[in-house]
């Protein structure tokens, strides 16, 4: 039982989320097994592994944060390149459509940043400006993941916790840009007379971004201790 904790640590953004999941499994174990079947050796192993290896935790969460930032930035750059490619080919409809999707994503993240910073007690406009720069540079999702991974606390007066802010920005990216942009590029690829390697690469990057965003967003939501407490059977 204790052996599952390191695996949860490496893929969870918070230590409580990593520990709560195997403990919930332990409660189920005690319900379905006869009384006294949880041996002292099992308890000893669990207790030893609760003394977490901070290097493993740091490696897991940092890898995930940097991967998220890299994929998100690559997806934004590939979309920008495909917009230019569509214009060069004379396909203004797809160019404008993809541009509108990127703009909708950036606008949505900008609205979240504005609402997040309005109630700040200190450096409200400076913080808002810096956050807007992370939005237009396409590194906002990766930065949010790093904040949650590093245990950053909610700033005084901020509307959302780092975890909830990350979930909302990832949700906006997923539904405004990642999924519709991927569909648009796939349709354009199927209708193209000649397919370039760059177009295929852009589609692969968009697919990876969509998969990573959806997986991490729903994993963080489902493994959050507060959400697990409110929906223990989920």
Backbone as CSV, one residue per row, in Angstrom:
resi,resn,N_x,N_y,N_z,CA_x,CA_y,CA_z,C_x,C_y,C_z
1,UNK,0.829,-1.209,0.000,0.000,0.000,0.000,0.862,1.257,0.000
2,UNK,1.896,1.251,0.864,2.748,2.434,0.934,3.487,2.695,-0.354
3,UNK,3.714,1.636,-1.144,4.466,1.816,-2.369,3.783,2.697,-3.393
4,UNK,2.487,2.952,-3.240,1.788,3.790,-4.219,2.028,5.270,-3.972
5,UNK,2.486,5.639,-2.782,2.630,7.058,-2.459,3.640,7.757,-3.352
6,UNK,4.873,7.208,-3.557,5.812,7.923,-4.429,5.264,8.151,-5.835
7,UNK,4.491,7.210,-6.351,3.935,7.391,-7.697,2.952,8.558,-7.717
8,UNK,2.141,8.660,-6.683,1.200,9.776,-6.629,1.947,11.098,-6.446
9,UNK,3.049,11.082,-5.682,3.821,12.306,-5.467,4.368,12.829,-6.779
10,UNK,4.892,11.923,-7.618,5.542,12.344,-8.855,4.567,12.938,-9.853
11,UNK,3.252,12.595,-9.763,2.309,13.104,-10.752,1.253,14.023,-10.159
12,UNK,1.334,14.336,-8.863,0.401,15.264,-8.237,1.106,16.593,-8.007
13,UNK,0.347,17.682,-8.106,0.959,18.991,-7.966,1.053,19.441,-6.518
14,UNK,0.355,18.798,-5.609,0.448,19.136,-4.201,0.689,17.880,-3.380
15,UNK,1.464,18.045,-2.296,1.745,16.901,-1.431,0.480,16.333,-0.803
16,UNK,-0.470,17.165,-0.308,-1.708,16.583,0.227,-2.434,15.707,-0.778
17,UNK,-2.494,16.136,-2.035,-3.166,15.319,-3.044,-2.461,13.989,-3.229
18,UNK,-1.119,13.997,-3.119,-0.354,12.767,-3.297,-0.586,11.785,-2.161
19,UNK,-0.804,12.300,-0.955,-0.947,11.430,0.212,-2.385,10.979,0.410
20,UNK,-3.339,11.863,0.093,-4.743,11.540,0.334,-5.202,10.368,-0.511
21,UNK,-4.783,10.302,-1.785,-5.264,9.246,-2.674,-4.936,7.846,-2.166
22,UNK,-3.657,7.530,-1.818,-3.399,6.187,-1.297,-4.042,5.924,0.054
23,UNK,-4.235,6.958,0.861,-4.909,6.754,2.142,-6.379,6.417,1.929
24,UNK,-6.994,7.022,0.899,-8.369,6.644,0.570,-8.431,5.187,0.133
25,UNK,-7.431,4.772,-0.640,-7.376,3.366,-1.043,-7.201,2.460,0.173
26,UNK,-6.455,2.926,1.164,-6.249,2.149,2.387,-7.570,1.962,3.143
27,UNK,-8.378,3.017,3.169,-9.672,2.904,3.847,-10.543,1.857,3.135
28,UNK,-10.512,1.858,1.809,-11.268,0.865,1.057,-10.720,-0.532,1.340
29,UNK,-9.416,-0.646,1.433,-8.761,-1.940,1.715,-9.285,-2.499,3.035
30,UNK,-9.389,-1.652,4.030,-9.848,-2.118,5.343,-11.335,-2.488,5.331
31,UNK,-12.090,-1.897,4.405,-13.513,-2.204,4.338,-13.775,-3.573,3.712
32,UNK,-12.969,-3.935,2.704,-13.244,-5.165,1.970,-12.470,-6.360,2.507
33,UNK,-11.460,-6.122,3.356,-10.686,-7.234,3.910,-11.178,-7.562,5.318
34,UNK,-10.957,-8.786,5.767,-11.349,-9.144,7.132,-10.619,-8.296,8.160
35,UNK,-11.236,-8.181,9.310,-10.642,-7.389,10.386,-9.263,-7.920,10.725
36,UNK,-8.325,-7.010,10.920,-6.974,-7.399,11.307,-6.092,-7.819,10.161
37,UNK,-6.582,-7.713,8.904,-5.777,-8.170,7.784,-4.695,-7.163,7.397
38,UNK,-4.834,-5.917,7.852,-3.798,-4.925,7.592,-2.683,-5.136,8.604
39,UNK,-1.593,-5.748,8.154,-0.544,-6.206,9.040,0.315,-5.052,9.545
40,UNK,1.046,-5.307,10.635,1.943,-4.306,11.195,3.025,-3.918,10.194
41,UNK,3.458,-4.888,9.382,4.485,-4.592,8.376,3.979,-3.575,7.359
42,UNK,2.691,-3.694,7.005,2.110,-2.731,6.073,2.094,-1.336,6.680
43,UNK,1.719,-1.259,7.931,1.680,0.032,8.623,3.070,0.639,8.713
44,UNK,4.077,-0.205,8.968,5.446,0.286,9.063,5.904,0.850,7.725
45,UNK,5.595,0.130,6.629,5.995,0.593,5.300,5.323,1.912,4.964
46,UNK,4.039,2.016,5.290,3.308,3.252,5.026,3.905,4.401,5.820
47,UNK,4.214,4.155,7.091,4.774,5.209,7.924,6.134,5.677,7.437
48,UNK,6.968,4.741,6.981,8.281,5.122,6.477,8.174,5.975,5.221
49,UNK,7.257,5.636,4.325,7.134,6.363,3.076,6.423,7.698,3.243
50,UNK,5.773,7.909,4.380,5.182,9.222,4.636,6.256,10.279,4.870
51,UNK,7.471,9.853,5.211,8.602,10.773,5.292,9.089,10.951,3.863
52,UNK,8.557,11.948,3.196,8.687,12.060,1.748,10.094,12.464,1.342
53,UNK,10.519,11.937,0.216,11.789,12.297,-0.388,11.594,13.587,-1.174
54,UNK,12.096,14.693,-0.634,11.827,15.992,-1.252,12.454,16.109,-2.628
55,UNK,13.565,15.410,-2.893,14.166,15.485,-4.212,13.238,14.889,-5.260
56,UNK,12.584,13.752,-4.927,11.659,13.137,-5.870,10.461,14.039,-6.122
57,UNK,9.974,14.662,-5.067,8.839,15.561,-5.236,9.217,16.713,-6.156
58,UNK,10.382,17.320,-5.888,10.813,18.456,-6.698,10.995,18.043,-8.151
59,UNK,11.602,16.869,-8.396,11.816,16.424,-9.768,10.483,16.242,-10.496
60,UNK,9.535,15.590,-9.842,8.262,15.309,-10.489,7.501,16.562,-10.850
61,UNK,7.352,17.467,-9.885,6.545,18.652,-10.145,7.260,19.625,-11.074
62,UNK,8.585,19.725,-10.980,9.312,20.625,-11.872,9.257,20.119,-13.308
63,UNK,9.398,18.801,-13.483,9.318,18.236,-14.831,7.966,18.539,-15.446
64,UNK,6.924,18.361,-14.652,5.578,18.604,-15.164,5.370,20.078,-15.490
65,UNK,5.869,20.984,-14.630,5.715,22.409,-14.876,6.456,22.835,-16.136
66,UNK,7.699,22.387,-16.282,8.479,22.761,-17.452,7.916,22.145,-18.732
67,UNK,7.419,20.906,-18.626,6.804,20.274,-19.791,5.566,21.045,-20.231
68,UNK,4.739,21.435,-19.263,3.541,22.212,-19.589,3.881,23.538,-20.246
69,UNK,4.900,24.227,-19.720,5.311,25.507,-20.299,5.843,25.320,-21.709
70,UNK,6.658,24.274,-21.912,7.235,24.041,-23.228,6.200,23.685,-24.274
71,UNK,5.280,22.784,-23.921,4.248,22.371,-24.881,3.310,23.526,-25.204
72,UNK,2.946,24.311,-24.177,2.050,25.439,-24.402,2.693,26.482,-25.305
73,UNK,3.976,26.793,-25.047,4.679,27.766,-25.877,4.830,27.251,-27.308
74,UNK,5.166,25.960,-27.443,5.319,25.371,-28.777,4.002,25.392,-29.542
75,UNK,2.905,25.130,-28.841,1.595,25.146,-29.488,1.252,26.544,-29.973
76,UNK,1.534,27.553,-29.145,1.265,28.927,-29.556,2.094,29.346,-30.759
77,UNK,3.378,28.970,-30.753,4.251,29.322,-31.866,3.853,28.585,-33.147
78,UNK,3.475,27.316,-32.998,3.064,26.550,-34.180,1.767,27.104,-34.770
79,UNK,0.853,27.538,-33.890,-0.382,28.153,-34.394,-0.077,29.453,-35.138
80,UNK,0.856,30.250,-34.579,1.231,31.498,-35.244,1.854,31.210,-36.616
81,UNK,2.680,30.177,-36.679,3.290,29.821,-37.960,2.242,29.349,-38.961
82,UNK,1.268,28.565,-38.493,0.228,28.075,-39.395,-0.667,29.209,-39.883
83,UNK,-0.903,30.209,-39.047,-1.675,31.374,-39.490,-0.950,32.049,-40.661
84,UNK,0.371,32.247,-40.508,1.166,32.846,-41.581,1.139,31.962,-42.833
85,UNK,1.249,30.651,-42.632,1.234,29.722,-43.763,-0.089,29.774,-44.514
86,UNK,-1.180,29.815,-43.767,-2.501,29.908,-44.406,-2.627,31.192,-45.234
87,UNK,-2.137,32.311,-44.676,-2.195,33.583,-45.413,-1.342,33.511,-46.673
88,UNK,-0.142,32.910,-46.555,0.743,32.808,-47.722,0.117,31.944,-48.818
89,UNK,-0.669,30.943,-48.423,-1.331,30.063,-49.384,-2.603,30.679,-49.959
90,UNK,-3.014,31.818,-49.429,-4.253,32.443,-49.876,-5.485,31.895,-49.194
91,UNK,-5.280,31.044,-48.169,-6.410,30.451,-47.433,-6.758,31.363,-46.259
92,UNK,-7.374,32.483,-46.578,-7.648,33.479,-45.553,-8.717,33.021,-44.561
93,UNK,-9.624,32.149,-44.993,-10.690,31.688,-44.095,-10.099,30.915,-42.912
94,UNK,-9.216,29.953,-43.209,-8.592,29.184,-42.127,-7.641,30.051,-41.312
95,UNK,-6.958,30.978,-41.973,-6.044,31.865,-41.249,-6.809,32.717,-40.241
96,UNK,-7.906,33.311,-40.688,-8.703,34.150,-39.788,-9.375,33.315,-38.702
97,UNK,-9.796,32.090,-39.060,-10.419,31.233,-38.057,-9.453,30.860,-36.948
98,UNK,-8.235,30.440,-37.316,-7.241,30.066,-36.306,-6.803,31.283,-35.504
99,UNK,-6.696,32.423,-36.167,-6.335,33.652,-35.468,-7.407,34.027,-34.448
100,UNK,-8.674,33.844,-34.815,-9.766,34.142,-33.887,-9.731,33.216,-32.672
101,UNK,-9.375,31.945,-32.886,-9.287,30.997,-31.768,-8.162,31.369,-30.809
102,UNK,-7.007,31.725,-31.364,-5.890,32.157,-30.523,-6.265,33.426,-29.758
103,UNK,-6.907,34.363,-30.471,-7.326,35.605,-29.813,-8.340,35.367,-28.716
104,UNK,-9.270,34.431,-28.935,-10.267,34.127,-27.913,-9.614,33.535,-26.662
105,UNK,-8.608,32.678,-26.882,-7.891,32.093,-25.754,-7.159,33.173,-24.958
106,UNK,-6.448,34.051,-25.666,-5.716,35.117,-24.982,-6.666,36.073,-24.270
107,UNK,-7.796,36.378,-24.904,-8.770,37.268,-24.275,-9.344,36.628,-23.008
108,UNK,-9.645,35.327,-23.079,-10.170,34.639,-21.907,-9.180,34.634,-20.756
109,UNK,-7.913,34.356,-21.059,-6.901,34.380,-20.012,-6.699,35.787,-19.465
110,UNK,-6.811,36.786,-20.358,-6.685,38.170,-19.899,-7.798,38.557,-18.936
111,UNK,-9.008,38.088,-19.203,-10.133,38.363,-18.309,-9.903,37.711,-16.940
112,UNK,-9.391,36.480,-16.962,-9.092,35.790,-15.703,-8.036,36.552,-14.913
113,UNK,-6.982,37.000,-15.600,-5.920,37.764,-14.939,-6.471,39.056,-14.356
114,UNK,-7.313,39.752,-15.125,-7.891,41.013,-14.643,-8.717,40.785,-13.379
115,UNK,-9.576,39.762,-13.407,-10.382,39.469,-12.225,-9.545,39.009,-11.051
116,UNK,-8.480,38.281,-11.340,-7.602,37.783,-10.276,-6.872,38.913,-9.563
117,UNK,-6.510,39.955,-10.303,-5.667,41.021,-9.748,-6.454,42.202,-9.180
118,UNK,-7.754,42.292,-9.446,-8.511,43.473,-9.046,-8.536,43.693,-7.536
119,UNK,-8.548,42.615,-6.778,-8.643,42.766,-5.328,-7.324,42.708,-4.590
120,UNK,-6.207,42.683,-5.310,-4.899,42.564,-4.656,-4.625,43.765,-3.748
121,UNK,-4.008,43.485,-2.623,-3.724,44.533,-1.653,-2.482,45.335,-2.014
122,UNK,-1.522,44.698,-2.714,-0.267,45.366,-3.051,0.056,45.159,-4.532
123,UNK,0.669,46.204,-5.138,1.189,46.124,-6.512,0.157,45.547,-7.493
124,UNK,-1.062,46.036,-7.416,-2.129,45.472,-8.232,-1.844,45.628,-9.721
125,UNK,-1.534,46.842,-10.171,-1.375,47.072,-11.599,-0.061,46.497,-12.119
126,UNK,0.984,46.531,-11.308,2.256,45.931,-11.720,2.092,44.422,-11.906
127,UNK,1.408,43.794,-10.950,1.174,42.355,-11.046,0.307,42.030,-12.248
128,UNK,-0.724,42.845,-12.484,-1.607,42.612,-13.628,-0.845,42.726,-14.942
129,UNK,0.049,43.724,-15.043,0.828,43.911,-16.264,1.757,42.727,-16.517
130,UNK,2.442,42.269,-15.464,3.346,41.123,-15.611,2.571,39.861,-15.994
131,UNK,1.396,39.693,-15.403,0.575,38.533,-15.737,0.090,38.589,-17.185
132,UNK,-0.260,39.784,-17.652,-0.680,39.933,-19.044,0.452,39.590,-20.002
133,UNK,1.684,39.919,-19.620,2.835,39.585,-20.463,3.010,38.070,-20.559
134,UNK,2.748,37.355,-19.465,2.839,35.890,-19.534,1.735,35.310,-20.410
135,UNK,0.598,35.995,-20.473,-0.510,35.527,-21.320,-0.133,35.640,-22.789
136,UNK,0.318,36.825,-23.214,0.602,37.043,-24.637,1.861,36.316,-25.085
137,UNK,2.714,35.894,-24.140,3.911,35.120,-24.498,3.659,33.622,-24.459
138,UNK,2.419,33.221,-24.167,1.981,31.823,-24.201,2.625,30.950,-23.105
139,UNK,3.111,31.549,-22.035,3.715,30.752,-20.962,2.854,30.749,-19.698
140,UNK,1.687,31.350,-19.759,0.810,31.422,-18.583,0.455,30.049,-18.014
141,UNK,0.047,29.045,-18.832,-0.274,27.735,-18.254,0.910,27.088,-17.549
142,UNK,2.098,27.194,-18.134,3.271,26.630,-17.494,3.623,27.333,-16.197
143,UNK,3.471,28.648,-16.164,3.744,29.408,-14.956,2.758,29.051,-13.850
144,UNK,1.491,28.887,-14.220,0.487,28.483,-13.231,0.819,27.115,-12.640
145,UNK,1.245,26.186,-13.498,1.605,24.852,-13.022,2.782,24.923,-12.061
146,UNK,3.760,25.768,-12.354,4.920,25.897,-11.469,4.521,26.473,-10.112
147,UNK,3.606,27.445,-10.120,3.175,28.038,-8.850,2.495,27.004,-7.957
148,UNK,1.636,26.208,-8.569,0.968,25.176,-7.787,1.973,24.138,-7.310
149,UNK,2.901,23.761,-8.190,3.889,22.748,-7.845,4.813,23.206,-6.736
150,UNK,5.135,24.493,-6.710,6.053,25.009,-5.700,5.346,25.385,-4.401
151,UNK,4.026,25.200,-4.346,3.289,25.481,-3.124,3.022,26.954,-2.885
152,UNK,2.976,27.750,-3.953,2.711,29.180,-3.806,1.340,29.402,-3.183
153,UNK,1.268,30.359,-2.257,0.014,30.642,-1.568,-0.790,31.684,-2.331
154,UNK,-2.088,31.686,-2.076,-2.965,32.682,-2.691,-2.606,34.061,-2.161
155,UNK,-2.392,35.024,-3.072,-2.026,36.373,-2.662,-3.195,37.043,-1.946
156,UNK,-2.905,37.908,-0.962,-3.981,38.613,-0.254,-4.849,39.425,-1.215
157,UNK,-6.126,39.141,-1.228,-7.054,39.841,-2.096,-7.264,39.202,-3.448
158,UNK,-6.482,38.176,-3.796,-6.642,37.510,-5.087,-7.960,36.752,-5.121
159,UNK,-8.577,36.713,-6.308,-9.896,36.086,-6.434,-9.827,34.571,-6.369
160,UNK,-8.723,33.979,-6.831,-8.621,32.530,-6.948,-7.336,32.022,-6.314
161,UNK,-7.359,30.783,-5.876,-6.144,30.120,-5.439,-5.315,29.762,-6.666
162,UNK,-4.004,29.505,-6.512,-3.196,29.112,-7.679,-3.754,27.899,-8.406
163,UNK,-4.278,26.909,-7.671,-4.822,25.714,-8.310,-6.044,26.052,-9.150
164,UNK,-6.976,26.822,-8.595,-8.180,27.164,-9.343,-7.882,28.071,-10.539
165,UNK,-6.916,28.974,-10.369,-6.528,29.830,-11.489,-5.963,28.983,-12.629
166,UNK,-5.138,27.990,-12.279,-4.574,27.116,-13.294,-5.659,26.323,-14.011
167,UNK,-6.636,25.838,-13.250,-7.721,25.053,-13.848,-8.528,25.920,-14.826
168,UNK,-8.819,27.156,-14.453,-9.604,28.030,-15.324,-8.832,28.412,-16.586
169,UNK,-7.545,28.745,-16.447,-6.767,29.126,-17.625,-6.562,27.934,-18.562
170,UNK,-6.351,26.751,-17.982,-6.216,25.558,-18.812,-7.533,25.230,-19.512
171,UNK,-8.634,25.411,-18.788,-9.938,25.168,-19.402,-10.190,26.103,-20.564
172,UNK,-9.824,27.384,-20.400,-9.978,28.336,-21.491,-9.123,27.978,-22.689
173,UNK,-7.881,27.596,-22.424,-6.994,27.197,-23.519,-7.525,25.965,-24.248
174,UNK,-8.058,25.036,-23.482,-8.554,23.786,-24.066,-9.748,24.027,-24.979
175,UNK,-10.721,24.809,-24.515,-11.983,24.956,-25.237,-11.990,26.087,-26.258
176,UNK,-11.139,27.109,-26.067,-11.119,28.221,-27.016,-10.111,28.026,-28.137
177,UNK,-8.991,27.344,-27.849,-7.932,27.250,-28.854,-7.527,25.822,-29.189
178,UNK,-7.196,25.014,-28.173,-6.577,23.715,-28.434,-7.476,22.792,-29.256
179,UNK,-8.698,22.553,-28.780,-9.595,21.630,-29.491,-10.068,22.201,-30.833
180,UNK,-10.638,23.417,-30.873,-11.089,23.931,-32.183,-9.941,24.153,-33.164
181,UNK,-8.769,24.573,-32.655,-7.625,24.762,-33.540,-7.148,23.456,-34.139
182,UNK,-7.175,22.398,-33.339,-6.781,21.082,-33.826,-7.745,20.597,-34.909
183,UNK,-9.034,20.774,-34.671,-10.034,20.358,-35.660,-9.864,21.136,-36.957
184,UNK,-9.650,22.453,-36.841,-9.482,23.286,-38.041,-8.277,22.826,-38.860
185,UNK,-7.164,22.551,-38.200,-5.957,22.140,-38.911,-6.123,20.754,-39.536
186,UNK,-6.846,19.862,-38.856,-7.090,18.535,-39.424,-7.944,18.626,-40.689
187,UNK,-8.980,19.469,-40.641,-9.831,19.649,-41.822,-9.028,20.247,-42.971
188,UNK,-8.187,21.235,-42.656,-7.356,21.846,-43.689,-6.377,20.836,-44.282
189,UNK,-5.849,19.961,-43.421,-4.913,18.937,-43.893,-5.602,17.948,-44.834
190,UNK,-6.824,17.551,-44.490,-7.554,16.594,-45.320,-7.924,17.186,-46.680
191,UNK,-8.144,18.496,-46.728,-8.549,19.144,-47.969,-7.367,19.648,-48.791
192,UNK,-6.161,19.561,-48.235,-4.985,20.094,-48.931,-4.534,19.152,-50.043
193,UNK,-4.111,19.738,-51.144,-3.592,18.933,-52.249,-2.170,18.456,-51.958
194,UNK,-1.423,19.272,-51.223,-0.052,18.912,-50.875,0.149,19.145,-49.382
195,UNK,0.676,18.148,-48.700,0.835,18.224,-47.243,2.305,18.446,-46.906
196,UNK,2.565,19.449,-46.051,3.937,19.734,-45.634,4.227,19.095,-44.285
197,UNK,5.487,18.845,-44.037,5.899,18.281,-42.754,5.641,19.256,-41.605
198,UNK,5.730,20.545,-41.920,5.480,21.554,-40.893,4.027,21.492,-40.425
199,UNK,3.095,21.315,-41.359,1.676,21.220,-41.006,1.417,19.997,-40.126
200,UNK,2.047,18.876,-40.486,1.883,17.669,-39.675,2.470,17.874,-38.281
201,UNK,3.631,18.542,-38.222,4.240,18.819,-36.927,3.366,19.710,-36.064
202,UNK,2.736,20.713,-36.675,1.849,21.603,-35.927,0.657,20.845,-35.367
203,UNK,0.115,19.914,-36.157,-1.017,19.110,-35.689,-0.599,18.217,-34.525
204,UNK,0.589,17.634,-34.616,1.079,16.785,-33.528,1.285,17.590,-32.249
205,UNK,1.816,18.803,-32.378,2.012,19.656,-31.206,0.668,20.031,-30.585
206,UNK,-0.305,20.372,-31.452,-1.641,20.720,-30.943,-2.287,19.530,-30.250
207,UNK,-2.085,18.331,-30.794,-2.628,17.124,-30.169,-2.005,16.895,-28.805
208,UNK,-0.678,17.043,-28.729,0.014,16.874,-27.442,-0.440,17.908,-26.430
209,UNK,-0.624,19.156,-26.885,-1.083,20.212,-25.980,-2.482,19.925,-25.457
210,UNK,-3.376,19.473,-26.352,-4.742,19.155,-25.938,-4.765,18.013,-24.933
211,UNK,-3.997,16.960,-25.224,-3.968,15.800,-24.330,-3.391,16.160,-22.974
212,UNK,-2.271,16.895,-22.968,-1.630,17.268,-21.704,-2.516,18.189,-20.886
213,UNK,-3.121,19.177,-21.558,-3.976,20.130,-20.844,-5.177,19.437,-20.217
214,UNK,-5.864,18.605,-21.009,-7.054,17.922,-20.498,-6.699,16.958,-19.371
215,UNK,-5.633,16.200,-19.545,-5.254,15.207,-18.539,-4.873,15.858,-17.217
216,UNK,-3.998,16.860,-17.278,-3.547,17.494,-16.036,-4.663,18.278,-15.358
217,UNK,-5.522,18.916,-16.170,-6.601,19.711,-15.577,-7.556,18.836,-14.785
218,UNK,-7.991,17.732,-15.385,-8.942,16.868,-14.694,-8.270,16.049,-13.598
219,UNK,-7.000,15.704,-13.764,-6.278,15.002,-12.695,-6.161,15.885,-11.461
220,UNK,-5.773,17.164,-11.657,-5.634,18.080,-10.523,-6.974,18.278,-9.812
221,UNK,-8.023,18.376,-10.587,-9.346,18.581,-9.996,-9.782,17.356,-9.207
222,UNK,-9.590,16.179,-9.772,-10.060,14.949,-9.138,-9.237,14.572,-7.908
223,UNK,-7.938,14.905,-7.904,-7.084,14.502,-6.787,-6.934,15.581,-5.729
224,UNK,-7.539,16.744,-5.943,-7.483,17.784,-4.916,-8.186,17.281,-3.648
225,UNK,-7.519,17.382,-2.467,-8.119,16.841,-1.239,-9.509,17.372,-0.936
226,UNK,-9.738,18.673,-1.195,-11.055,19.230,-0.929,-12.120,18.630,-1.821
227,UNK,-11.809,18.441,-3.105,-12.771,17.839,-4.020,-12.996,16.359,-3.718
228,UNK,-11.943,15.660,-3.299,-12.099,14.247,-2.947,-12.991,14.099,-1.716
229,UNK,-12.884,15.060,-0.813,-13.712,15.000,0.399,-15.176,15.230,0.061
230,UNK,-15.446,16.154,-0.874,-16.832,16.455,-1.229,-17.441,15.355,-2.106
231,UNK,-16.582,14.641,-2.882,-17.071,13.549,-3.731,-16.188,12.326,-3.551
232,UNK,-16.293,11.645,-2.421,-15.375,10.540,-2.109,-15.521,9.338,-3.031
233,UNK,-16.676,9.169,-3.665,-16.906,8.005,-4.516,-16.528,8.246,-5.973
234,UNK,-16.059,9.447,-6.307,-15.757,9.773,-7.708,-14.477,9.084,-8.158
